[in-house]
Amino acid sequence: MGSRFCALAIDAIDIRTVAAFWSRVLEWPIIEDTEEGVGLAPGEGAGFGLDVLPVPPGERKTVKNRLHIDIRPRAGSTAEEELQRLLGLGAERVDVGQSDNAPWTVLADPEGNEFCLLHRADEHPAP
């Protein structure tokens, strides 16, 4: 048997701002919006999604995430074009100790949750 991966959850103080950011990044619609959280998925019944869940206002992020999202440009778009799009959506570059020649760019969402933009379609960051 085994388990089925169904969602990745991001904690946020302002769940709607973070959910709107990720909705634009992934081009996934918001499929659920309640006080308990906001859910995104590539479509209804997708079987996988991203949940943005509330934390108390005083619970700000203080350290690097131990789990993060990796994304890559869609076909027909370069990493530089996608980087500019993400920065325009509100992402910020962050330094978590990556090398200057890493084949990915580390960014953060509006509440500081790190994610990586992979530069090549076949690239996976080192653990």
Residue frames as a rotation matrix with the C-alpha (Angstrom) as fourth column:
MET 1
0.588 0.809 0.000 0.00
0.809 -0.588 0.000 0.00
0.000 0.000 -1.000 0.00
GLY 2
-0.606 -0.795 0.007 1.63
0.795 -0.606 0.021 3.30
-0.012 0.018 1.000 0.84
SER 3
0.056 0.574 -0.817 0.58
0.477 -0.734 -0.483 6.86
-0.877 -0.363 -0.315 0.99
ARG 4
0.166 0.095 0.982 -0.33
0.953 -0.270 -0.135 9.28
0.252 0.958 -0.136 -1.76
PHE 5
-0.759 -0.461 -0.459 1.18
0.543 -0.838 -0.056 12.77
-0.359 -0.292 0.887 -1.79
CYS 6
0.098 0.921 0.378 -1.75
0.994 -0.109 0.007 15.19
0.047 0.375 -0.926 -1.97
ALA 7
0.847 0.223 0.482 -0.62
0.248 -0.969 0.012 18.66
0.470 0.110 -0.876 -0.91
LEU 8
-0.390 -0.896 -0.211 2.25
0.806 -0.222 -0.548 20.82
0.444 -0.384 0.809 0.17
ALA 9
0.699 0.679 -0.226 1.38
0.691 -0.558 0.459 23.35
0.186 -0.477 -0.859 2.87
ILE 10
-0.460 -0.745 0.484 2.90
0.502 -0.667 -0.550 26.80
0.733 -0.010 0.681 3.32
ASP 11
0.107 0.433 -0.895 2.37
0.966 -0.257 -0.009 28.66
-0.234 -0.864 -0.446 6.59
ALA 12
-0.552 -0.252 0.795 1.60
0.523 -0.847 0.095 32.35
0.649 0.468 0.600 6.28
ILE 13
-0.738 0.324 -0.592 0.39
0.366 -0.545 -0.754 35.28
-0.567 -0.773 0.284 8.31
ASP 14
-0.154 0.662 -0.734 -1.39
-0.691 -0.603 -0.398 36.80
-0.706 0.446 0.550 5.31
ILE 15
-0.297 0.020 0.955 -2.74
0.264 0.963 0.062 33.67
-0.918 0.270 -0.291 3.61
ARG 16
0.709 0.662 0.244 -4.48
0.415 -0.112 -0.903 35.48
-0.570 0.741 -0.354 0.79
THR 17
0.619 -0.573 -0.538 -1.41
-0.718 -0.690 -0.091 37.47
-0.319 0.443 -0.838 -0.27
VAL 18
-0.443 -0.821 0.360 0.80
-0.599 0.569 0.563 34.37
-0.667 0.034 -0.744 -0.26
ALA 19
-0.068 0.497 0.865 -1.87
0.444 0.792 -0.420 32.28
-0.894 0.356 -0.274 -2.03
ALA 20
0.881 0.397 -0.258 -2.35
-0.010 -0.528 -0.849 34.97
-0.473 0.750 -0.461 -4.69
PHE 21
0.143 -0.919 -0.367 1.42
-0.888 -0.283 0.362 35.07
-0.436 0.274 -0.857 -5.26
TRP 22
-0.639 -0.428 0.640 1.66
-0.217 0.898 0.384 31.29
-0.738 0.107 -0.666 -5.73
SER 23
0.345 0.828 0.442 -1.49
0.392 0.300 -0.869 31.26
-0.853 0.473 -0.221 -7.88
ARG 24
0.836 -0.091 -0.541 0.19
-0.459 -0.654 -0.601 33.70
-0.299 0.751 -0.588 -10.27
VAL 25
-0.195 -0.980 0.035 3.57
-0.840 0.185 0.509 31.91
-0.506 0.070 -0.860 -10.13
LEU 26
-0.721 -0.101 0.686 2.12
0.016 0.987 0.161 28.47
-0.693 0.127 -0.710 -10.93
GLU 27
-0.673 0.605 -0.426 -0.87
-0.705 -0.350 0.617 29.74
0.224 0.715 0.662 -12.91
TRP 28
-0.734 0.482 -0.478 -3.07
0.547 0.837 0.004 27.55
0.402 -0.259 -0.878 -10.71
PRO 29
-0.087 0.776 0.625 -6.52
-0.212 -0.628 0.749 28.74
0.973 -0.067 0.219 -9.71
ILE 30
-0.850 0.012 0.527 -7.56
-0.527 0.020 -0.850 29.13
-0.020 -1.000 -0.011 -6.10
ILE 31
-0.493 0.664 -0.562 -10.00
-0.020 0.638 0.770 26.29
0.870 0.391 -0.301 -5.54
GLU 32
0.361 0.591 -0.721 -10.77
0.795 0.209 0.569 26.90
0.487 -0.779 -0.394 -1.88
ASP 33
-0.585 -0.490 0.646 -10.70
0.075 -0.826 -0.559 30.03
0.807 -0.279 0.520 0.26
THR 34
0.610 0.722 -0.327 -11.76
0.401 0.074 0.913 29.84
0.683 -0.688 -0.244 3.91
GLU 35
0.669 -0.359 0.651 -10.51
-0.688 -0.630 0.360 31.21
0.281 -0.689 -0.668 7.20
GLU 36
0.756 -0.373 0.538 -8.82
-0.085 0.759 0.645 27.80
-0.649 -0.534 0.542 7.71
GLY 37
-0.321 -0.936 0.141 -6.70
0.138 0.101 0.985 28.25
-0.937 0.336 0.097 4.60
VAL 38
0.442 0.340 -0.830 -6.50
-0.746 -0.375 -0.550 28.80
-0.498 0.863 0.088 0.87
GLY 39
0.076 -0.365 0.928 -6.05
0.223 0.913 0.341 25.91
-0.972 0.181 0.151 -1.57
LEU 40
0.156 -0.116 -0.981 -4.60
-0.907 -0.409 -0.096 26.01
-0.390 0.905 -0.169 -5.09
ALA 41
0.012 -0.194 0.981 -4.44
0.196 0.962 0.188 23.22
-0.981 0.190 0.050 -7.64
PRO 42
-0.908 -0.396 -0.138 -3.74
-0.063 -0.198 0.978 22.89
-0.415 0.897 0.155 -11.35
GLY 43
-0.526 0.818 -0.233 -7.46
-0.547 -0.116 0.829 22.13
0.651 0.564 0.509 -11.72
GLU 44
0.203 0.691 0.694 -10.41
-0.972 0.230 0.055 20.59
-0.121 -0.686 0.718 -9.92
GLY 45
0.935 0.231 0.271 -9.77
-0.242 0.970 0.010 16.96
-0.260 -0.075 0.963 -9.06
ALA 46
0.466 -0.822 -0.326 -6.04
-0.686 -0.103 -0.720 17.29
0.558 0.560 -0.612 -9.78
GLY 47
0.814 -0.132 -0.566 -5.09
0.349 0.889 0.296 15.09
0.464 -0.438 0.770 -6.83
PHE 48
-0.170 -0.876 -0.451 -2.33
0.985 -0.134 -0.110 17.47
0.036 -0.463 0.886 -5.75
GLY 49
0.648 0.410 0.642 -2.33
0.431 -0.892 0.136 21.02
0.628 0.189 -0.755 -4.55
LEU 50
-0.639 -0.766 0.073 -0.74
0.446 -0.446 -0.776 23.75
0.627 -0.463 0.627 -2.54
ASP 51
0.509 0.799 -0.320 -2.37
0.717 -0.188 0.671 24.83
0.476 -0.571 -0.669 0.71
VAL 52
-0.537 -0.580 0.613 -1.62
0.075 -0.757 -0.649 28.15
0.840 -0.302 0.450 2.39
LEU 53
0.279 0.611 -0.741 -2.46
0.729 0.367 0.578 27.90
0.625 -0.701 -0.343 6.07
PRO 54
0.534 0.001 0.846 -2.67
-0.252 -0.954 0.160 30.64
0.807 -0.298 -0.509 8.71
VAL 55
-0.189 -0.572 -0.798 -0.28
0.848 0.315 -0.427 31.11
0.495 -0.757 0.425 11.61
PRO 56
0.570 0.404 -0.716 -0.61
0.753 -0.606 0.258 33.65
-0.329 -0.686 -0.649 14.42
PRO 57
0.932 -0.132 0.337 0.50
0.082 -0.831 -0.551 37.20
0.353 0.541 -0.763 13.48
GLY 58
0.626 -0.724 0.289 3.51
-0.727 -0.407 0.554 37.03
-0.284 -0.557 -0.781 15.80
GLU 59
0.437 -0.435 0.787 4.81
0.148 0.898 0.414 33.80
-0.887 -0.064 0.457 14.27
ARG 60
0.713 -0.259 -0.652 7.10
-0.679 -0.483 -0.552 35.27
-0.172 0.836 -0.520 11.63
LYS 61
0.881 -0.466 -0.079 9.53
0.377 0.792 -0.480 33.11
0.286 0.393 0.874 9.68
THR 62
0.795 -0.604 0.060 13.01
-0.500 -0.595 0.629 33.34
-0.344 -0.530 -0.775 11.23
VAL 63
-0.218 -0.893 0.395 15.15
-0.353 0.449 0.821 30.59
-0.910 0.039 -0.413 9.66
LYS 64
-0.622 -0.109 -0.775 15.69
-0.781 0.153 0.605 28.97
0.052 0.982 -0.180 6.26
ASN 65
0.516 0.856 0.027 12.96
-0.853 0.516 -0.080 26.51
-0.082 0.018 0.996 5.26
ARG 66
-0.394 -0.616 0.682 13.87
-0.506 0.765 0.398 22.84
-0.767 -0.188 -0.613 5.59
LEU 67
-0.235 0.395 0.888 11.55
0.780 0.621 -0.070 22.01
-0.579 0.677 -0.454 2.70
HIS 68
-0.321 0.130 -0.938 11.09
-0.341 -0.940 -0.013 24.19
-0.884 0.315 0.346 -0.35
ILE 69
0.700 0.623 0.350 9.52
0.209 0.290 -0.934 24.27
-0.683 0.726 0.072 -3.78
ASP 70
-0.613 -0.789 -0.037 11.57
0.127 -0.144 0.981 23.96
-0.780 0.597 0.188 -6.99
ILE 71
0.634 0.773 -0.025 10.11
0.114 -0.125 -0.986 25.41
-0.765 0.622 -0.167 -10.17
ARG 72
-0.560 -0.773 0.297 11.39
0.482 -0.014 0.876 25.68
-0.673 0.634 0.381 -13.72
PRO 73
-0.515 0.360 -0.777 10.43
-0.643 -0.763 0.073 27.81
-0.567 0.537 0.625 -16.71
ARG 74
0.438 0.717 0.542 7.72
0.015 0.596 -0.802 26.46
-0.899 0.360 0.250 -18.97
ALA 75
-0.124 -0.440 0.890 8.58
0.878 0.369 0.304 25.45
-0.462 0.819 0.340 -22.51
GLY 76
0.287 0.179 0.941 9.35
0.800 -0.586 -0.133 28.48
0.527 0.791 -0.311 -24.67
SER 77
0.908 -0.009 0.419 10.57
-0.213 -0.871 0.442 30.61
0.361 -0.491 -0.793 -21.75
THR 78
-0.018 -0.978 -0.210 14.14
0.146 0.205 -0.968 31.08
0.989 -0.048 0.139 -20.55
ALA 79
0.032 -0.066 -0.997 15.28
0.978 0.208 0.017 31.07
0.206 -0.976 0.071 -16.94
GLU 80
-0.893 -0.403 -0.200 16.09
0.435 -0.887 -0.155 34.79
-0.115 -0.226 0.967 -17.19
GLU 81
-0.583 0.763 0.278 12.63
-0.233 -0.485 0.843 35.60
0.778 0.427 0.461 -18.56
GLU 82
0.285 0.708 -0.647 11.02
0.463 0.489 0.739 33.57
0.840 -0.510 -0.188 -15.80
LEU 83
-0.381 -0.496 -0.780 13.23
0.924 -0.189 -0.331 35.19
0.017 -0.847 0.531 -13.16
GLN 84
-0.982 0.022 0.186 12.12
0.001 -0.993 0.119 38.63
0.188 0.117 0.975 -14.32
ARG 85
-0.154 0.987 -0.052 8.46
-0.127 0.033 0.991 37.53
0.980 0.159 0.120 -14.26
LEU 86
0.213 0.205 -0.955 8.83
0.804 0.519 0.291 36.16
0.556 -0.830 -0.055 -10.71
LEU 87
-0.731 -0.515 -0.449 10.55
0.675 -0.642 -0.364 39.31
-0.100 -0.569 0.816 -9.48
GLY 88
-0.818 0.485 0.310 7.72
-0.238 -0.776 0.584 41.31
0.524 0.404 0.750 -11.05
LEU 89
0.140 0.898 -0.417 5.20
0.153 0.396 0.905 39.23
0.978 -0.191 -0.082 -9.11
GLY 90
0.669 0.101 0.737 6.92
-0.611 -0.491 0.621 40.10
0.424 -0.865 -0.267 -5.84
ALA 91
0.808 -0.486 -0.334 9.56
0.562 0.806 0.186 37.39
0.179 -0.338 0.924 -5.39
GLU 92
0.743 -0.657 0.129 12.86
-0.669 -0.722 0.177 38.48
-0.023 -0.218 -0.976 -3.90
ARG 93
0.293 -0.758 -0.583 16.34
-0.095 0.583 -0.807 37.05
0.951 0.292 0.099 -4.39
VAL 94
0.837 -0.087 0.540 17.75
-0.544 -0.032 0.838 35.48
-0.055 -0.996 -0.074 -1.22
ASP 95
-0.076 -0.928 -0.366 21.10
-0.643 0.326 -0.693 34.06
0.762 0.182 -0.621 -0.22
VAL 96
0.864 0.335 0.376 21.00
-0.504 0.572 0.647 30.75
0.001 -0.748 0.663 1.65
GLY 97
0.196 -0.895 0.401 24.64
-0.451 0.281 0.847 29.95
-0.871 -0.347 -0.349 0.99
GLN 98
0.811 0.135 0.569 24.31
0.395 0.591 -0.703 28.87
-0.431 0.795 0.426 -2.64
SER 99
-0.278 -0.958 0.070 27.38
0.646 -0.133 0.751 29.19
-0.710 0.255 0.656 -4.86
ASP 100
-0.213 0.120 -0.970 27.60
-0.430 -0.903 -0.017 32.01
-0.877 0.413 0.244 -7.41
ASN 101
-0.675 -0.100 -0.731 27.52
-0.734 0.194 0.651 29.46
0.077 0.976 -0.204 -10.25
ALA 102
-0.617 0.542 0.571 24.62
0.036 0.744 -0.667 27.36
-0.786 -0.391 -0.479 -8.94
PRO 103
-0.948 0.288 0.135 22.30
0.162 0.073 0.984 26.26
0.273 0.955 -0.116 -11.77
TRP 104
0.088 0.984 -0.156 19.33
0.888 -0.006 0.460 27.70
0.451 -0.179 -0.874 -9.86
THR 105
-0.604 -0.146 0.784 18.28
-0.125 -0.953 -0.274 31.00
0.787 -0.264 0.557 -8.35
VAL 106
-0.516 0.421 -0.746 17.02
0.850 0.354 -0.389 31.10
0.101 -0.835 -0.541 -4.77
LEU 107
-0.553 0.480 0.681 14.02
-0.145 -0.861 0.488 33.35
0.820 0.171 0.545 -4.29
ALA 108
-0.879 0.367 -0.304 11.48
0.402 0.230 -0.886 34.01
-0.255 -0.901 -0.350 -1.56
ASP 109
-0.146 0.923 0.356 7.74
0.794 -0.105 0.598 34.56
0.590 0.370 -0.718 -1.63
PRO 110
0.140 0.229 0.963 6.12
-0.083 -0.967 0.242 37.63
0.987 -0.114 -0.116 0.04
GLU 111
0.880 0.174 0.442 6.57
-0.437 -0.065 0.897 36.12
0.185 -0.983 0.019 3.53
GLY 112
0.143 -0.968 0.207 10.11
-0.982 -0.114 0.148 34.89
-0.119 -0.225 -0.967 3.01
ASN 113
0.549 0.071 0.833 9.48
-0.135 0.991 0.005 31.23
-0.825 -0.115 0.554 2.14
GLU 114
-0.352 -0.820 -0.451 12.38
-0.656 -0.128 0.744 30.17
-0.667 0.558 -0.493 -0.07
PHE 115
0.717 0.401 0.571 11.97
0.131 0.726 -0.675 28.46
-0.685 0.559 0.468 -3.43
CYS 116
-0.375 -0.926 -0.036 14.32
0.009 -0.043 0.999 27.72
-0.927 0.375 0.024 -6.31
LEU 117
0.759 0.416 -0.500 14.03
-0.490 -0.139 -0.860 28.60
-0.428 0.899 0.099 -9.96
LEU 118
0.185 -0.679 0.710 15.93
0.398 0.713 0.578 25.89
-0.898 0.176 0.402 -11.84
HIS 119
-0.120 -0.334 -0.935 17.85
-0.590 -0.734 0.338 27.21
-0.799 0.592 -0.109 -14.84
ARG 120
-0.722 -0.145 -0.676 17.59
-0.661 0.435 0.612 24.07
0.205 0.889 -0.410 -16.97
ALA 121
0.266 0.944 -0.197 14.72
-0.854 0.325 0.406 21.68
0.447 0.060 0.892 -17.52
ASP 122
0.485 -0.109 -0.868 16.81
0.100 0.993 -0.069 18.67
0.869 -0.053 0.493 -16.44
GLU 123
-0.509 -0.803 0.311 18.40
-0.156 -0.269 -0.950 20.29
0.847 -0.532 0.012 -13.38
HIS 124
0.695 0.608 -0.384 17.71
0.319 0.219 0.922 19.26
0.644 -0.764 -0.041 -9.78
PRO 125
0.329 -0.596 0.733 19.40
-0.746 -0.639 -0.185 21.11
0.579 -0.486 -0.655 -6.91
ALA 126
-0.526 -0.578 -0.624 21.64
0.050 0.711 -0.701 19.18
0.849 -0.400 -0.345 -4.58
PRO 127
0.426 0.724 -0.543 19.99
0.600 0.223 0.768 18.19
0.677 -0.653 -0.339 -1.30
